Structures are given as structure tokens and as C-alpha cells.
């Protein structure tokens, strides 16, 4: 019994001295509870929309006032033409547009019926459906109040239009998210583990004293996962086109180029983790926990980022998967060119260069 207690005491001391283990045991549950509590919600809030008021009468202004008072929407600007609307949707600046026709109030008073055009970005079908439901509910409430004071009932009919995904399929949102998740996990985890494995087996020292430069050793370990990840991209795209019936609207070459850039970013992140860790177990835990949750929560794949508190929105900017997810949707679903995604591309290039620089400075030529 004494020996058993001594062994238990030794294990406690071992755990308490290991800061990484303590962080995993006590820090991660707290972080996950806070993140899940703030980030995971099916409610869509603070969505940026535009209102095109061609009527400029009391009825249209009353509905606009109700929309502004709602916590679900933020009216960004008032556009006046279809070209401006199309450009705003293409750049992803807005989620929805509401268009009031000229003579809106007059149609209500003389014909007892009027239409409002509601245009939503359906590349994310769940968000588009939720937003159109919110607007329809606000219009119905206004219509109900108007009918209380009028002998003849007014009828306001929203005319819904879904851009990029009229059938509201899940694939346009699912495929870019899966591509981000698969590439992030495979590249980061496998690269980190493969390099740390050499440290644990004691073969890294042999590689470092070989004629190869240390950077060449690391790149040689990462290159196979670059090729395997490209095969993963091709497989996912073939399945999306021929199985999920999701055509690639934009340039395939541009999509492959951005995918390769994202793969390199993930490989660099894996190298950074391998430099900072000394065991495969630690590298795997950091890769899984540190990459899986941010990719799921902060890429916009499962939950709208604009729903989250401002600190979490700012944090999402350092998650590479967010920018790749936006680029894939822009190219594959909206058919946009490089002029619309150059900012996201520069951000990924910046993250890659930063991680590579830190990794090279932290890389130890001698392991002892």
C-alpha cells in the first residue's frame, strides 16, 4: 500500500510539473465552456443588410424603422441600383437586400396589396433562410397592426429571391467547410507528428548532422503531405461535382492555387507546432484540440461569426481556415476572380511567412 501511494504521489508531481498537461486538464475545459457558450448559437444577429427604398413614403419608412429597431439587422447603406446590389453581394459585404417598389403606400391604399422584394445570399442557406424568416415576421407584424384600423385588410407580400443557391442546398456551405477542416487537420497534425517522431526516436540528430541543411530536412518531411493534401482537394472537388451536383462556377486554376497556398500555411503551422513540442502525444493534442475547434467555430462554417462577441470576432481573424473558407465560397459558389479575394490571399501569405520565420528562429540544430 505504501508503494502504491508513493507511485500515486510521483504521478501527481509529474502532472503538476508539466505545464502543458495542466493546461489541457484545467485550461481547455474553461476555454471550451466560454467559447461554446458565446459562439454556438443558431440565432442570427447583427447581419449587414441594405434597404433600397424607391417608395420613400410613410409605409416603407415604418417598416424600415422596425427593421432598424430589430437586433437581427444592421443597415449598412442605401443602394439605388441593381449593379450596386450585385457588387455588394459579390464582395460579401451584405447578407440581404430589401427593395421597396415605387408607390408602395399607394398600392396598399388603393389595391390593398403590395410587394417587397427580399434578396438573400444563399451561399449559406441556413443564414439566408433565417434572415428571410425574420424579415417576413416583421412585415407580418406591421401588416397585422395596419389591418386592425382598416376595414379592408392590407396584404404585403414579400417576394423572396435566393442568390447563388436558389434551391437552398447544403452542399454550397458544406463543401468549402469540409475542405478547410480536412486540409487543416491532415496538414497540421501529420506534419507535426512526423517531425516530432524523429525527435523521440533519436534520429533527428542524425538527420541534422547530414549534408542537408536543417531547413531542407524539415521541408523534406512536409513535402509528402503537400502532395497528399492536393490529392485530397482533387477528391473533394470530384465528389462535389459528380456526387453532390455542385458545379465549380469560378476558375479551377485559381481554386487550386488558393488551395495550395492554404496547404502551405497549414504545413507551416505543423512545423511550428513540431518545433515547440517534444512528444508525439503533445503534438497530436495541440493539433487536434488547437486546430479542430477553431476551424469549426471561427471559420464561419457552422456558426456565423457576426453573431459572436467582438473579442471572438477579432480572434477569428488569426484562424487561417476562415480566410480559405471565404475564398473557396467566392470562387466555387459565386464565380468571383482574384480581384475579389486578394485581401484574403495576402492575409494567408502573411500568416505563412510569420509562422515560417518564427519556426526557423526557434528551430534547434542541436537537440541536447
C-alpha positions in Angstrom: 0.0 0.0 0.0 2.9 2.3 0.8 4.5 1.7 -2.5 1.2 2.3 -4.3 0.7 5.7 -2.5 4.3 6.6 -3.4 3.6 5.8 -7.0 0.5 7.9 -6.9 2.4 10.8 -5.3 5.0 10.5 -8.0 2.4 10.7 -10.8 0.8 13.8 -9.1 4.2 15.5 -9.0 4.8 14.6 -12.6 1.5 16.1 -13.7 1.9 19.2 -11.6 5.3 19.9 -13.1 4.1 19.6 -16.6 2.5 22.9 -17.6 1.2 21.6 -20.9 -0.7 18.8 -19.1 -2.1 21.2 -16.6 -3.3 23.5 -19.3 -5.0 20.5 -21.1 -6.6 19.3 -17.8 -7.8 22.7 -16.4 -7.4 25.3 -19.1 -9.1 23.6 -22.0 -12.4 22.9 -20.3 -12.7 26.5 -19.2 -11.9 27.7 -22.7 -14.3 25.4 -24.3 -17.1 26.3 -22.0 -16.6 30.0 -22.7 -16.3 29.5 -26.5 -19.3 27.2 -26.7 -21.3 29.5 -24.5 -20.8 32.5 -26.7 -20.1 31.2 -30.2 -22.6 28.3 -30.5 -26.0 29.6 -31.3 -28.4 29.1 -34.1 -29.7 32.6 -33.8 -28.6 35.0 -36.5 -27.8 38.5 -35.2 -26.2 41.7 -36.4 -26.4 40.7 -40.1 -25.4 43.5 -42.5 -28.2 44.3 -45.0 -29.1 47.2 -47.3 -32.5 48.7 -47.9 -33.4 50.2 -51.3 -36.4 52.5 -50.7 -37.8 53.5 -54.1 -41.1 54.5 -52.4 -39.9 56.9 -49.7 -43.4 57.0 -48.2 -44.8 56.6 -44.7 -45.4 52.8 -45.0 -42.0 52.0 -46.3 -40.4 54.2 -43.6 -42.4 52.5 -40.9 -41.2 49.0 -42.0 -37.6 50.2 -42.3 -37.9 51.7 -38.8 -39.0 48.3 -37.4 -36.1 46.6 -39.2 -33.6 49.1 -37.8 -35.1 48.5 -34.3 -34.5 44.8 -34.6 -31.3 43.4 -33.1 -31.1 41.0 -36.1 -30.0 43.5 -38.7 -27.6 46.3 -39.3 -28.5 48.5 -42.2 -25.2 49.4 -43.8 -26.1 51.8 -46.6 -28.9 52.7 -49.0 -28.1 51.5 -52.6 -30.1 52.7 -55.5 -29.4 50.3 -58.4 -29.2 46.6 -59.3 -25.5 46.9 -60.2 -24.6 48.3 -56.8 -26.6 45.5 -55.1 -24.9 42.8 -57.2 -21.4 44.2 -56.4 -22.2 44.3 -52.7 -23.4 40.6 -52.7 -20.3 39.5 -54.7 -17.9 41.1 -52.2 -19.8 39.5 -49.3 -20.4 42.9 -47.6 -24.1 42.2 -47.2 -26.2 39.2 -46.4 -29.5 40.5 -47.7 -31.2 43.4 -49.5 -34.8 44.7 -49.2 -36.2 46.6 -52.1 -39.4 48.7 -51.8 -41.0 49.4 -55.2 -42.1 52.9 -56.1 -45.7 53.7 -55.0 -45.6 51.2 -52.2 -48.1 53.0 -49.9 -50.3 53.9 -52.8 -50.6 50.3 -53.8 -51.6 49.4 -50.2 -54.3 52.2 -50.0 -55.9 51.7 -53.4 -55.3 48.0 -54.2 -54.9 46.7 -50.6 -51.9 44.7 -51.6 -48.2 45.5 -52.2 -44.9 43.6 -52.8 -41.5 43.8 -51.2 -38.5 42.2 -52.8 -36.2 40.3 -50.4 -32.9 39.2 -51.9 -30.6 37.0 -49.8 -27.2 35.5 -50.2 -28.0 31.8 -50.2 -24.4 30.5 -50.5 -25.0 29.9 -46.7 -28.6 28.5 -47.0 -29.2 28.3 -43.2 -28.4 32.0 -42.7 -30.4 33.1 -45.7 -33.5 31.2 -44.6 -33.3 32.5 -41.1 -32.9 36.2 -42.3 -35.8 35.9 -44.7 -37.9 34.5 -42.0 -37.0 37.4 -39.7 -38.0 40.0 -42.3 -41.2 38.1 -43.2 -42.1 38.1 -39.5 -41.5 41.9 -39.2 -43.6 42.6 -42.3 -46.4 40.3 -41.0 -46.5 42.2 -37.6 -46.7 45.5 -39.4 -49.5 44.1 -41.7 -51.4 42.9 -38.6 -51.3 46.3 -36.9 -52.5 48.0 -40.1 -55.4 45.7 -40.5 -56.7 46.4 -37.0 -57.6 50.0 -38.0 -58.8 49.4 -41.6 -62.0 47.9 -42.9 -60.4 46.2 -45.8 -57.3 44.0 -44.9 -54.0 45.0 -46.3 -51.7 42.3 -47.7 -48.0 42.8 -48.0 -46.4 40.0 -49.9 -42.6 39.5 -49.7 -41.1 38.3 -52.9 -38.1 36.2 -51.9 -35.0 35.7 -54.1 -32.1 33.5 -53.2 -28.8 34.3 -54.9 -26.1 31.7 -55.8 -28.2 28.8 -54.3 -31.8 29.1 -55.2 -32.6 25.5 -54.1 -31.1 26.1 -50.7 -28.9 23.0 -50.9 -26.5 22.3 -48.1 -23.6 21.4 -50.3 -22.5 25.0 -51.2 -21.9 25.6 -47.5 -20.8 22.1 -46.6 -18.1 21.5 -49.2 -15.9 24.6 -48.5 -16.1 23.9 -44.8 -15.1 20.3 -45.2 -12.2 21.3 -47.4 -11.0 23.7 -44.8 -11.4 21.2 -42.0 -9.7 18.3 -43.8 -6.7 20.2 -45.0 -6.2 21.9 -41.7 -6.2 18.6 -39.7 -4.3 16.5 -42.1 -1.5 19.0 -42.9 -1.0 20.3 -39.4 -1.3 17.1 -37.4 0.6 14.8 -39.7 3.4 17.3 -40.3 3.8 18.0 -36.6 3.8 14.3 -35.6 6.2 13.2 -38.3 8.9 15.7 -37.3 8.4 15.1 -33.5 8.6 11.4 -34.1 12.2 11.9 -35.3 13.0 13.6 -32.1 11.5 10.9 -29.9 13.3 8.1 -31.9 16.6 10.0 -31.7 17.0 10.1 -35.5 16.6 13.8 -35.8 20.2 14.3 -34.6 21.4 12.0 -37.4 19.4 14.0 -40.0 20.8 17.3 -38.7 24.4 16.3 -39.0 23.8 15.0 -42.5 24.9 17.2 -45.5 21.3 18.5 -45.7 20.6 21.9 -44.2 18.1 21.8 -41.3 15.5 23.7 -43.3 15.8 21.1 -46.1 15.2 18.3 -43.6 12.0 20.0 -42.4 10.8 20.7 -45.9 11.5 17.1 -47.0 9.3 15.9 -44.1 6.5 18.3 -45.2 6.6 17.8 -49.0 4.7 14.4 -48.9 1.8 15.9 -47.0 1.6 18.7 -49.6 1.2 16.2 -52.4 -1.3 14.1 -50.3 -3.3 17.2 -49.5 -3.5 18.2 -53.2 -5.0 14.7 -53.8 -7.5 15.4 -51.1 -8.5 18.6 -52.7 -9.0 16.9 -56.1 -11.0 14.1 -54.4 -13.3 16.5 -52.6 -13.9 18.6 -55.8 -14.7 15.5 -57.9 -17.2 14.3 -55.3 -18.8 17.7 -55.0 -19.2 18.0 -58.8 -20.3 14.4 -59.7 -21.9 13.2 -56.5 -23.3 16.3 -54.8 -24.1 18.0 -58.1 -22.2 21.2 -57.1 -20.6 22.7 -60.1 -17.4 24.9 -59.8 -18.6 28.3 -61.1 -15.3 30.1 -61.0 -11.7 29.4 -62.2 -10.5 25.9 -61.3 -6.8 27.1 -61.6 -7.5 29.9 -59.1 -9.2 27.5 -56.8 -6.2 25.1 -56.9 -3.8 28.0 -56.4 -5.5 29.2 -53.3 -5.8 25.6 -52.0 -2.1 25.1 -52.4 -1.5 28.4 -50.6 -3.7 27.2 -47.7 -2.0 23.8 -47.6 1.4 25.5 -47.3 0.0 27.7 -44.5 -1.2 24.6 -42.7 2.2 22.8 -43.2 4.0 25.8 -41.8 1.7 25.7 -38.8 2.5 22.0 -38.3 6.2 22.8 -38.5 5.7 25.5 -35.9 4.0 23.0 -33.5 6.7 20.4 -34.1 9.4 23.0 -33.2 7.7 23.9 -29.9 6.9 20.3 -28.8 9.0 17.2 -27.9 6.5 14.4 -27.9 4.0 13.0 -30.4 1.2 12.9 -27.8 1.6 16.7 -27.1 1.8 17.5 -30.8 -1.3 15.4 -31.6 -3.3 17.0 -28.7 -2.3 20.5 -29.8 -3.1 19.8 -33.4 -6.5 18.2 -32.7 -7.7 20.5 -29.9 -6.0 23.6 -31.1 -7.0 23.2 -34.8 -10.3 21.3 -34.8 -12.3 23.7 -32.5 -11.1 27.0 -34.1 -11.7 25.6 -37.6 -15.2 24.5 -36.6 -16.2 27.6 -34.6 -14.3 30.5 -36.1 -14.3 29.8 -39.9 -17.9 30.6 -40.4 -18.6 27.0 -41.5 -21.0 26.1 -38.7 -21.8 29.4 -36.9 -22.0 32.9 -38.3 -19.0 34.9 -37.0 -21.1 38.2 -36.8 -23.2 36.5 -34.0 -20.2 36.3 -31.7 -18.9 38.9 -29.3 -16.4 41.4 -30.6 -13.3 39.7 -29.0 -14.2 36.4 -30.6 -14.7 38.1 -34.0 -11.2 39.6 -33.7 -9.8 36.2 -32.7 -11.3 34.6 -35.8 -9.0 36.8 -38.0 -6.0 34.7 -37.0 -7.6 31.4 -37.9 -6.4 30.5 -41.4 -9.4 28.4 -42.2 -11.7 31.4 -42.1 -9.9 33.1 -45.0 -9.7 29.9 -47.0 -13.4 29.2 -46.4 -14.3 32.7 -47.7 -12.1 32.2 -50.8 -13.5 28.8 -51.7 -17.1 30.1 -51.4 -16.2 33.2 -53.5 -14.5 31.1 -56.3 -16.6 27.9 -56.3 -20.1 29.2 -55.5 -20.1 32.9 -56.6 -17.7 32.6 -59.5 -15.5 35.5 -58.5 -12.0 36.2 -59.7 -8.8 37.2 -57.9 -9.7 40.8 -57.7 -12.4 39.9 -55.1 -10.2 37.7 -52.9 -6.7 39.4 -53.0 -7.1 40.6 -49.4 -7.7 37.1 -48.1 -4.8 35.8 -50.2 -2.4 38.4 -48.7 -3.6 37.5 -45.2 -2.8 33.8 -45.7 0.6 34.8 -47.2 1.3 36.9 -44.2 0.3 34.2 -41.7 2.5 31.7 -43.6 5.6 33.9 -43.6 5.1 34.8 -40.0 4.9 31.2 -38.9 7.8 30.2 -41.1 10.0 33.0 -39.6 9.2 32.1 -36.0 9.8 28.4 -36.7 13.2 29.0 -38.3 14.2 31.2 -35.4 13.0 28.6 -32.8 14.4 25.6 -34.6 17.3 24.0 -32.6 20.1 22.5 -34.7 21.3 20.6 -31.6 18.6 18.7 -29.6 20.7 18.1 -26.5 
